[in-house]
């Protein structure tokens, strides 16, 4: 039981928000793509595949991140008790778990067409280099945006076997969404990260953090509006978009960089954004 608990912590099974934030863009992409195809049998099957893939890759990504950051994690109060940083799980053991997870993710990926497989393999570059970005640039959150939302492009290609500007508009909207919410998330470790020399948008914009997040969320909404004109969205889409905009406003109002708990709560509330964007895309079917 002790080992199971350690593995659960290692893959963040006890913190499912990461998997959900990875899955929502996949579901958005599938919903957008299926609107032009209307094959609900394939749509339902691919929802299962993408959810499993999101869980497996997020879990593997957490392990890779913890291996890469083990020395830093020991110096951060929020992360020092993680299994690898605390020495409860050795690096080789953790790497073995990550390999098994990636193997099962590959099996799922191979169920799709050639283009989607190629896009999935390309995403590995993002997934396994992201943990090192905080050492090199103040924009690791932007890099995470590229990584976490790639499922939109893969979902479109899985259904259509080609690429289009339409999913890329949604992809850009999602990148700015991630840039905003992960900047809020990073505020939890602001002081510790500064001391040990790590970089982030949370640190770069700490003196104007709410303005920066506001710009990110305004750009998200702007690209969702642009998407509306490409797909010929109806009134219901814009009504949901108004709710999304209000949710963003509430986030900006509620988080306080000096109160880490408010940052974590605000970060988690982005699950509602994921649901709302999904509903907005479903309104196109009406």
Long-range contacts (C-beta under 8 A, 24 or more apart in sequence): 6-83, 6-88, 6-89, 7-83, 7-89, 7-97, 9-82, 9-83, 10-62, 10-63, 10-66, 10-82, 10-83, 10-84, 10-89, 10-94, 10-97, 11-59, 11-62, 11-63, 11-97, 11-101, 12-58, 12-59, 12-62, 13-59, 17-267, 17-268, 17-270, 17-271, 18-58, 18-62, 19-54, 19-55, 19-58, 19-59, 20-271, 20-274, 21-148, 21-178, 21-181, 21-270, 21-271, 21-274, 22-54, 22-57, 22-58, 22-148, 22-151, 23-50, 23-51, 23-54, 23-55, 23-151, 23-274, 24-271, 24-273, 24-274, 24-275, 24-277, 24-278, 25-148, 25-149, 25-150, 25-151, 25-152, 25-170, 25-171, 25-174, 25-274, 26-50, 26-51, 26-53, 26-54, 26-151, 26-152, 26-154, 26-155, 27-155, 27-274, 27-278, 28-152, 28-155, 28-170, 28-174, 28-274, 28-277, 28-278, 28-281, 29-151, 29-152, 29-153, 29-154, 29-155, 29-156, 29-167, 29-170, 30-155, 30-158, 30-159, 31-278, 31-281, 31-282, 32-152, 32-155, 32-156, 32-166, 32-167, 32-170, 32-231, 32-281, 32-284, 33-155, 33-156, 33-158, 33-159, 33-160, 33-167, 34-159, 35-231, 35-281, 35-284, 35-285, 36-160, 37-159, 37-160, 39-159, 42-159, 43-159, 46-155, 46-158, 46-159, 49-108, 49-111, 49-112, 50-151, 50-154, 50-155, 52-108, 53-105, 53-108, 53-109, 53-151, 54-151, 56-101, 56-102, 56-104, 56-105, 56-108, 57-101, 57-102, 57-105, 57-127, 59-101, 60-98, 60-101, 60-102, 60-105, 60-127, 61-127, 61-128, 61-130, 63-94, 63-95, 63-97, 63-98, 63-101, 64-98, 64-127, 64-128, 64-131, 65-130, 65-131, 66-94, 67-91, 67-94, 67-95, 67-98, 68-131, 68-132, 69-131, 72-196, 72-198, 75-192, 75-195, 75-196, 76-189, 76-192, 76-193, 76-196, 77-192, 78-188, 78-189, 78-192, 78-260, 79-189, 112-154, 112-157, 112-158, 113-157, 113-158, 113-161, 115-157, 115-161, 115-162, 115-163, 116-154, 116-157, 116-158, 116-161, 119-150, 119-153, 119-154, 119-157, 120-154, 123-147, 123-150, 123-154, 126-150, 134-193, 134-198, 134-199, 134-200, 135-198, 135-199, 136-199, 137-199, 138-199, 138-200, 138-201, 138-203, 138-204, 139-201, 139-204, 140-199, 140-200, 140-201, 141-178, 141-179, 141-182, 141-183, 141-186, 141-200, 141-201, 141-202, 142-175, 142-179, 142-201, 144-178, 144-179, 144-182, 145-174, 145-175, 145-176, 145-177, 145-178, 145-179, 145-182, 146-175, 148-174, 148-178, 149-174, 149-175, 149-177, 149-178, 165-230, 166-227, 166-230, 166-231, 169-223, 169-226, 169-227, 169-230, 170-223, 170-224, 170-227, 172-223, 173-219, 173-220, 173-221, 173-222, 173-223, 173-224, 173-227, 174-220, 176-216, 176-217, 176-219, 176-220, 176-223, 177-216, 177-217, 177-220, 177-270, 177-273, 179-216, 180-213, 180-216, 180-217, 180-220, 180-248, 181-251, 181-266, 181-267, 181-270, 181-273, 182-267, 183-209, 183-212, 183-213, 183-216, 184-213, 184-251, 184-255, 184-263, 184-266, 184-267, 185-263, 185-264, 185-267, 187-255, 187-257, 187-260, 187-263, 188-260, 188-263, 188-264, 190-257, 202-257, 206-257, 209-257, 210-252, 213-251, 213-252, 214-252, 217-248, 217-251, 217-252, 220-248, 221-245, 221-248, 224-277, 224-280, 231-284, 232-284, 233-280, 233-283, 233-284, 234-283, 234-284, 234-286, 236-280, 236-283, 236-286, 237-280, 237-281, 237-283, 237-284, 240-276, 240-279, 240-280, 240-283, 241-280, 243-276, 244-273, 244-276, 244-277, 244-280, 247-272, 247-273, 247-276, 248-273
